[in-house]
Amino acid sequence: MPTPAPDPTDGLARRLRLEREARGWSLADLAARSGVSKAMISKVERAEASPTAALLGRLSGAFGLTLSTLLARAEGETGQLRRHAAQPVWIDPATGYRRRQVSPHLSPAADNPLDLTEVELPAGAAISYPAASYAFMRQTIWMLDGTLTFQEGEATHVLEAGDCLALGAPADCTFANRGERPCRYLVAVVRQR
């Protein structure tokens, strides 16, 4: 029987604090940059609250990191090959949104030039991210199964299996599954230089 994929949640509290302290930021500094309250950041850093996908999106955007990079740094494993069983899986406690970090993380100090993440969004779930989460990257969504309604600023895209969407300029975004079964998609992120 295969070993379950590691869960990076345990390392998130430490990683968030390390990222903040490495920049010399106070809780108030991070709160101002992310739009997340000091009290919530403090609870997450002390592992007293489980961060949601939306909250992690705001914090990673404030750090200038992709969510994938933040989670990869939290779990700490590096190398050229990441077997399926070793790909970290993180589940949003608020929605059941499940993300599997597919691409290997080559170095703990460097950002990957390309992040590949497989996402499963439960029926009826929606996740929103602010434009700041996308300010430093280009992103493409490739639908694997089901239907995704993707709100990109004022534009709405309904994506079916096989469809591929390249995101435009940074805008507030919402990933929504309005169907009756989970949908799966791959997100490819390239950092802008």
N, C-alpha and C positions, 0 to 999 in steps of 0.2 A: 504494500500500500504506500503511495507517495506521501512524503512528508508535507504537511501544510505549509503554505508560503508564510514567511515571517511577517509579523504585524509591526509596522514601524511606530505605532501609537506611543509605546513606552518611551521612546527617545525624543518625542516631540517637545516635551516640556523643557528638557535640557537644551535641545537644539535652539529653540526659540530664544531662550535666555542668552545662549552663547552668541547667536547672531546679533542680538540687541547690544550686548556688552562689547562685542568686537567692533562695533561702530561708535562706541562711546555714548550710546543713547540711554536716556532715562526712560522709565515707563511712560512719562508724559510725552517725551519726544516720539516714541513709537506710536502712542495713541494719536498724536496730532498727524503723523504721516499716514496712518492706516485707517483712521476713522473708527477704531475699536477702543472701547473705554479702558482706562488704566486698570480699573477693578477686574475686568474680564481678562486682560493680558496677564495680570498678576495671578489670577486663579489658574489660567492655563499653564503658566510657567511653574507653578507649584504643583501641577498635576491634580488640582482640585476640580477641574472642569475639563470635559472632553471637547476639543475644538471641532467646530463644524467645517465643512468644505468652504462655505462662504467666508467664515472667519479666517481660515488658513489662506484663502485667496487674497484677502485684504492684507494680511501680515506679510505674505511672501512678496506681494507687489510693493509694499513699503520697503522691503529689503532689496528690491531689484532682482529677485530670484523667481524662477518659475516654481509653481507648487511642486512639480516633480523633483526639482533640485532640492527644495527644502526637505521633502520627505526622504530623498536619497541620503542627504546629509544626516538626517535623524537616525536612519538605520545603519549608516556607516560602512556598508560593504562596497568594495570597489573591485574592478577587474573588467576585462574585455568581454567575458561571456557571462551571461546571467541566464541560467537554466529556468525553465518555466516554474519548477517547484521552489526556486529561490527568489522569484520576483515578488517584491513586497506588495502586499495588498492592504489598502486602508479603506475602512468603511465609515462613512459619515454617520455619526450617531443620531443626527436629526432626521435624515431622509432614507438611509439605507443605501445611498449612492456608494458604489464600489469602484475603486480605481486600482488597477494593477500597473505598477511601473515596469514596463517591458524592457526599455533600453538599459544597458549597463551604465553604471556611473564609474567613469574612468579614474577619477581622482577626488579625494575628499575636499581639496582646495579649489578645484577648477569646475566651472560649469560645463555640462555637456553641450556640444554644438547643436545636437539634435536630441530631443526627448520624445519618446513614443510611450503613450499611456493608453491602455484599454480601459474603457469605462462601461459599467452597467448601471443604468438608471432605472429604478423600479417604476412600475406603473403609477401614474399620478404624482410623481416626484418632480420637483423643480429646484435648480441650483442657480443662484445669481451671483455674478462677479462684477465689481466696478471696473471702469475703463483702466484705472491704474494697474490692474492685474495684467494688462496686455500691453502696457506702454513700451516695453523693451523687447518685444518678440513678435514673430509672425506665426500664425497658427492655421492648421488645416484640419478639418474634421472629415473622417471617412466612416460612413455608416456601415456597420457589419450586420445588424439585425434589428428589426422593429422600425419604429418611426420616432423621430426627434423633431420637436418644434424648437427652433433656435432663434431667439430674439437678439438681434445685433443692432443696438441703438434703436432707430426707427424701423429697420427692416426685419421682416419675419421670414424665415426659411423653414419649410417643412421638408425634412430629409428622410428618404427611404433607404433600405439596404442597397449598397452599391454606390449611393450618391457621395460626392466629395465636394466640400465647400472650403474655399480659402477665405479666411476672415480679412476684412478691410482694415481701415484705420481703427485705433483703439476706441472702443465704445462700451458702455454698460451692456452686459450680455446675460441672457438667461437660457439655460438648457432645460427644456421641459419635456416630459414624457406624458402625453395626454392619452396614450393608448391603454389597453387593458392587460398588457404583458410587458415585461422589462424590454428595454432597448439597449443595444450595445454599439459602441462606436470607438474608433481609434482617434486619438488626438496627437498630431505631430506638431511639435513646437521647435522653431529655430530662433535662436537669439539674434537680435539685430546687432550689428557691430557699428 
